Amino acid sequence: MPSCPLRRGILPVVQTPFDAHGRIDEQSLVRLVHATLDAGACGLLVPAVASEVDSLSADERLRILTLVLDAAAGRVPILAGCSSPDPAESVRLALAARRLGAAAFLAAVPQSCYHDPSGTLPFFESIAARADLPLVIQDLEWSGPGLSITVIEQLAARLPTLCGLKIETVPAGPKYTQVRRAIGPGFFIAGGWAAPQMIEALDRGVDAMIPECSMVPVYDAVFQLHQSGHRARAAELFRSLLPVLAYSNQEIRTSIAFFKRLLVRKGIFECEFLRGQPFPWDEFNSRIAGELIRHYLDLESSCRPSQ
């Protein structure tokens, strides 16, 4: 198993800012990187689901990665999102990410492999054989258990570049522990969509949480409190985030839309634009979102002096 170049802490997904015409807003993207690193992020993942990656062309994906790497300027390792149902496309993206200077790359399990697990190992073997950058596999099944421990053990035994797993399954908590026991302490384990269970994840010893970039100041404060032995204080602070997470984690597009609105309110993004169908904001969810954004900004302000 290779040494993982990623660090422990909060390793968020970089959202993609668009202008009102749907073009990538490069200035807002650079502002987001600087603000997120200043808030304590231990690395960045880009692009991934929260980046609206399905709406990005291959050239746009690499342009965004280039901008993030340049803006980060070596302050933290960058995890390049290279997921594709086509392994050849993942390889092309991973090789480009290596040339650009990414520390590792992320590739998601194709959804077809959850229906036919026998295809999982061949899929990732075809990628790992041609892209020797350290690999993190994204085990994302929105409403299911994801890969079995047996398959994960096979991947760890057969893929020489595999260094970690981003676990986003239902439930996630017990799986963190099962993977740690099966693969060992040197294997990088991260949580993502199960952010509302962050304290459980930290109790179980995950190396990193991968939320979005908008709330990194509070996520990092929770992580630092927990790691320094102040679990009760970490849990108390985290509970203040739960109303926000209860709203944002209804489904992924709500999450993307809400956190873009928060980034606009923070002065980091110029525009809330999402590609595809406009998000259905109305007077009711707009009011709730506004209340929760005010709540979050007050919370972020209150924990800033402790950083």
C-alpha positions in Angstrom: 0.0 0.0 0.0 1.5 3.4 -1.0 2.0 6.2 1.5 -1.0 8.6 1.2 0.0 12.2 0.4 -3.2 13.6 1.8 -3.4 15.2 5.3 -5.8 14.7 8.2 -8.5 17.3 8.7 -11.1 19.1 6.5 -10.5 18.4 2.8 -13.5 20.1 1.1 -14.9 19.9 -2.4 -14.3 23.1 -4.4 -17.6 24.3 -5.8 -17.7 25.7 -9.3 -18.8 29.3 -9.7 -20.5 30.3 -12.9 -21.5 33.7 -14.2 -25.0 34.6 -15.2 -24.4 33.0 -18.6 -23.1 29.7 -17.2 -19.5 30.4 -17.9 -16.9 29.5 -15.3 -16.2 32.5 -13.1 -12.4 32.2 -12.6 -12.0 35.1 -10.2 -14.7 33.8 -7.8 -13.0 30.4 -8.0 -9.6 31.8 -6.9 -11.3 33.7 -4.1 -12.9 30.5 -2.9 -9.6 28.7 -2.8 -7.9 31.4 -0.9 -10.7 31.8 1.6 -10.9 28.0 2.1 -7.2 27.6 2.8 -7.2 30.6 5.1 -10.1 28.9 7.0 -7.9 25.8 7.8 -8.6 23.3 5.0 -5.9 20.5 4.9 -6.4 20.0 1.1 -8.9 20.4 -1.7 -10.8 18.0 -3.9 -11.7 19.3 -7.3 -13.8 18.7 -9.3 -16.4 16.3 -7.8 -20.1 16.0 -7.3 -20.5 19.2 -5.4 -18.5 20.9 -8.2 -21.4 20.1 -10.6 -18.8 17.9 -12.3 -21.4 16.2 -14.6 -22.0 19.6 -16.2 -18.3 20.2 -17.0 -16.5 19.2 -20.1 -13.1 17.5 -19.8 -11.4 20.7 -20.8 -13.3 22.6 -18.1 -12.4 20.1 -15.5 -8.7 20.5 -16.3 -9.0 24.3 -16.4 -10.6 24.3 -13.0 -8.0 22.0 -11.6 -5.2 24.2 -13.1 -6.7 27.3 -11.5 -7.1 25.6 -8.1 -3.5 24.3 -8.2 -2.2 27.7 -9.1 -4.2 29.5 -6.4 -3.2 26.9 -3.7 0.4 27.4 -4.7 1.6 24.3 -2.8 0.0 25.2 0.5 -1.9 21.9 0.6 -2.1 18.7 -1.4 -4.8 18.7 -4.1 -6.9 15.6 -4.8 -8.0 15.7 -8.4 -11.4 14.4 -9.2 -11.0 12.1 -12.2 -14.2 10.1 -12.0 -15.8 8.7 -15.2 -17.8 5.6 -16.1 -15.2 5.3 -18.9 -11.9 4.0 -17.4 -10.0 5.5 -20.3 -11.4 8.9 -19.6 -10.4 8.5 -15.9 -6.9 7.6 -17.0 -6.6 10.6 -19.3 -7.8 12.9 -16.5 -5.4 11.3 -14.0 -2.4 11.6 -16.3 -3.2 15.3 -16.9 -3.7 15.8 -13.1 -0.3 14.3 -12.5 1.4 16.6 -15.1 -0.4 19.6 -13.5 0.9 18.7 -10.0 -2.0 17.0 -8.2 -1.0 14.9 -5.2 -3.5 12.1 -5.8 -6.7 11.4 -7.8 -10.2 10.3 -7.0 -12.2 7.9 -9.1 -15.8 6.9 -8.2 -17.2 3.4 -8.3 -19.4 3.2 -11.4 -23.0 2.7 -10.4 -23.2 -0.4 -12.5 -20.7 -2.1 -10.2 -23.1 -1.8 -7.3 -25.5 -4.1 -9.3 -22.7 -6.3 -10.5 -19.7 -6.2 -8.1 -17.7 -8.5 -10.3 -16.9 -5.6 -12.5 -15.3 -3.5 -9.8 -11.9 -4.9 -9.7 -11.4 -5.0 -13.5 -12.6 -1.4 -13.8 -10.1 -0.1 -11.2 -7.2 -2.4 -12.4 -7.6 -0.9 -15.9 -7.2 2.6 -14.3 -4.4 1.8 -11.9 -2.3 0.0 -14.5 -2.0 3.2 -16.6 -2.2 6.0 -14.0 0.4 5.7 -11.3 -0.7 8.7 -9.3 -2.0 7.7 -5.8 -5.6 6.7 -6.1 -8.5 7.3 -3.7 -11.7 5.4 -4.6 -15.1 7.1 -4.0 -17.6 4.6 -2.7 -20.7 6.6 -3.3 -24.1 4.9 -3.1 -26.7 7.5 -2.0 -29.2 5.0 -0.5 -27.2 1.8 -0.2 -24.3 0.1 1.6 -21.8 0.5 -1.3 -18.9 -1.9 -1.9 -18.6 -5.0 0.3 -15.7 -5.3 2.7 -14.6 -8.3 0.6 -14.4 -6.3 -2.6 -12.6 -3.5 -0.7 -10.0 -6.0 0.6 -9.6 -7.3 -3.0 -9.0 -3.7 -4.3 -6.4 -3.0 -1.6 -4.6 -6.2 -2.3 -4.5 -5.9 -6.1 -4.1 -2.1 -6.7 -0.6 -0.9 -5.9 -1.5 2.7 -6.1 -4.7 2.6 -3.9 -4.1 4.7 -0.8 -7.6 5.6 0.4 -11.4 5.4 0.3 -14.0 8.2 0.4 -17.0 6.5 2.0 -20.5 7.9 1.2 -22.9 5.1 1.9 -25.9 4.3 4.1 -25.0 3.9 6.9 -21.4 5.3 6.8 -20.4 5.1 10.4 -20.0 1.3 10.9 -18.3 1.1 7.5 -15.5 3.5 8.5 -14.7 1.0 11.3 -15.0 -2.1 9.2 -12.6 -0.7 6.5 -10.1 0.5 9.1 -10.0 -3.0 10.7 -9.8 -4.7 7.3 -7.2 -2.6 5.7 -5.2 -1.1 8.6 -4.1 2.2 10.0 -2.1 3.5 7.0 -5.2 3.5 4.7 -6.7 7.0 4.2 -10.4 7.0 5.1 -12.6 10.0 4.5 -16.3 10.8 5.0 -18.4 13.0 2.7 -22.2 13.1 2.3 -22.6 11.8 5.9 -21.4 15.2 7.2 -24.4 15.3 9.7 -22.7 12.4 11.5 -19.3 14.1 11.7 -18.8 13.5 15.4 -19.4 9.8 15.0 -16.9 9.8 12.1 -14.3 11.5 14.2 -14.9 9.1 17.1 -14.4 6.2 14.7 -11.0 7.7 13.5 -11.6 8.9 10.0 -8.7 10.8 8.6 -10.7 13.6 6.9 -14.1 14.9 6.3 -14.9 16.1 2.8 -17.8 18.6 2.9 -18.2 21.6 0.6 -16.0 24.8 1.0 -18.7 27.1 2.4 -18.5 26.1 6.1 -14.9 25.1 6.5 -14.2 27.6 9.4 -16.7 25.8 11.6 -15.9 22.3 10.4 -12.2 22.9 11.1 -13.0 24.3 14.6 -14.9 21.1 15.3 -12.1 18.9 14.0 -9.4 20.7 16.0 -11.4 20.6 19.2 -12.1 16.9 18.8 -8.4 16.1 17.9 -7.2 18.1 21.0 -9.3 16.0 23.3 -12.2 18.4 23.8 -14.9 16.1 22.4 -17.8 17.6 24.4 -17.0 21.1 23.1 -16.6 19.8 19.6 -20.0 18.1 19.8 -21.6 21.2 21.2 -20.2 23.4 18.4 -21.2 20.8 15.7 -24.8 20.6 17.0 -25.1 24.2 16.1 -24.5 23.2 12.4 -27.2 20.6 12.4 -30.2 22.8 11.4 -28.1 23.9 8.3 -27.2 20.3 7.5 -30.8 19.1 8.0 -31.9 21.5 5.3 -28.9 21.3 2.9 -28.6 17.5 2.9 -32.2 16.8 1.7 -30.6 16.0 -1.7 -27.5 17.0 -3.6 -29.0 19.8 -5.8 -30.5 21.5 -2.8 -27.1 21.3 -1.1 -25.3 22.8 -4.1 -27.9 25.6 -4.5 -27.9 26.5 -0.8 -24.1 26.6 -0.4 -23.7 28.7 -3.5 -26.2 31.2 -2.0 -24.1 31.2 1.2 -20.9 31.9 -0.8 -22.6 34.8 -2.5 -23.7 36.1 0.9 -20.1 35.8 2.1 -18.9 37.8 -0.9 -16.8 35.0 -2.4 -19.1 34.1 -5.4 -20.6 36.8 -7.6 -23.5 34.6 -8.8 -25.6 31.6 -7.6 -26.0 30.2 -11.1 -26.3 26.4 -11.4 -26.1 24.6 -14.8 -29.1 22.7 -15.9 -32.6 23.4 -14.6 -32.7 26.5 -12.3 -33.1 25.6 -8.7 -36.8 26.1 -7.7 -36.4 28.8 -5.1 -39.7 30.3 -3.9 -40.8 32.5 -1.0 -40.8 29.7 1.5 -37.5 27.9 0.9 -35.8 31.3 0.3 -37.0 32.4 3.7 -35.7 29.3 5.4 -32.4 29.5 3.5 -32.0 33.1 4.5 -32.6 32.3 8.2 -30.1 29.4 8.1 -27.5 31.6 6.3 -27.8 34.2 9.1 -27.5 31.5 11.7 -24.4 30.0 10.1 -22.7 33.4 9.7 -23.3 34.2 13.4 -21.9 30.8 14.3 -18.8 31.3 12.1 -18.2 34.7 13.6 -18.5 33.3 17.2 -15.9 30.7 16.6 -13.4 32.9 14.8 -11.6 34.2 17.9 -10.7 30.6 18.9 -8.9 29.9 15.7 
